[in-house]
Amino acid sequence: MNTEKKIKIDEITEKDLSASDIAKLTVEAVIHRAEPIDHRQSMIEYFNHCSLCGSELEFTHVTQFQYGEVHMEGFCPCCEIKLKDEVHSLQ
């Protein structure tokens, strides 16, 4: 027998819920109430922001025309660590 109850958020407080009820609400909110994922915007945020603290990264670029490469480094001023170190070829 399924005794699952419907929960209305407006009528209850967090202390009235069990941990499993809170988890169900969280999953339901993510699945049913979230806006569609904008993958383009997600990639831009991933590339330009620190994965540890979320602050904006500072980038340096060094172009070496002799080797046809651009050396790029991403630095987080808040965490004070280098998060990205990539070499891209010029075309």
C-alpha positions in Angstrom: 0.0 0.0 0.0 1.4 3.3 -1.1 1.0 6.0 1.7 2.8 8.7 -0.1 1.6 12.2 0.9 1.5 15.3 -1.1 3.4 18.2 0.5 2.4 21.8 0.0 5.4 24.1 0.8 3.2 27.1 1.7 1.5 25.3 4.6 4.4 23.8 6.4 7.8 24.7 7.8 11.1 23.0 7.4 10.9 21.5 11.0 7.7 19.6 10.0 9.6 17.7 7.3 11.7 14.6 7.6 15.0 14.4 5.8 13.5 12.2 3.1 10.7 14.7 2.5 13.2 17.5 2.0 15.2 15.3 -0.4 12.0 14.6 -2.4 11.2 18.3 -2.5 14.7 19.1 -3.7 14.7 16.5 -6.5 11.2 17.5 -7.5 12.2 21.2 -7.7 15.2 20.3 -9.8 13.3 18.1 -12.2 10.0 19.9 -12.5 10.4 23.5 -11.5 13.8 24.4 -13.0 14.1 26.3 -16.1 15.7 24.6 -19.2 19.4 24.3 -19.0 21.3 26.8 -21.2 24.3 24.7 -22.1 26.0 27.6 -23.9 25.8 29.8 -20.8 26.9 27.0 -18.5 30.1 26.5 -20.6 30.8 30.2 -20.6 30.5 30.3 -16.8 32.6 27.2 -16.4 35.4 28.6 -18.6 35.4 32.1 -17.0 34.8 31.4 -13.3 36.7 29.6 -10.6 35.5 26.1 -9.9 36.3 26.5 -6.2 34.9 29.9 -5.2 33.0 31.1 -8.3 34.8 34.4 -8.7 35.8 35.5 -12.2 39.2 34.3 -13.5 41.9 36.6 -14.7 43.6 35.4 -18.0 47.0 36.0 -19.5 47.9 35.2 -23.1 51.3 34.8 -24.6 51.5 34.4 -28.4 54.5 32.7 -29.8 54.3 33.2 -33.6 57.5 31.3 -34.2 55.8 28.1 -32.9 52.3 29.0 -33.9 50.9 28.7 -30.4 49.1 30.8 -27.8 49.8 29.9 -24.1 46.8 30.8 -21.9 46.7 30.8 -18.1 43.7 31.4 -15.9 44.3 32.7 -12.4 41.8 33.1 -9.5 42.6 36.3 -7.6 40.4 35.2 -4.6 41.9 31.7 -4.2 45.3 32.8 -5.5 45.8 29.6 -7.6 46.3 28.9 -11.2 43.3 26.9 -12.5 43.9 26.8 -16.3 47.1 26.3 -18.2 46.4 25.6 -21.9 48.3 25.8 -25.1 46.3 26.5 -28.3 47.7 26.3 -31.8 47.3 29.2 -34.3 45.6 28.4 -37.6 
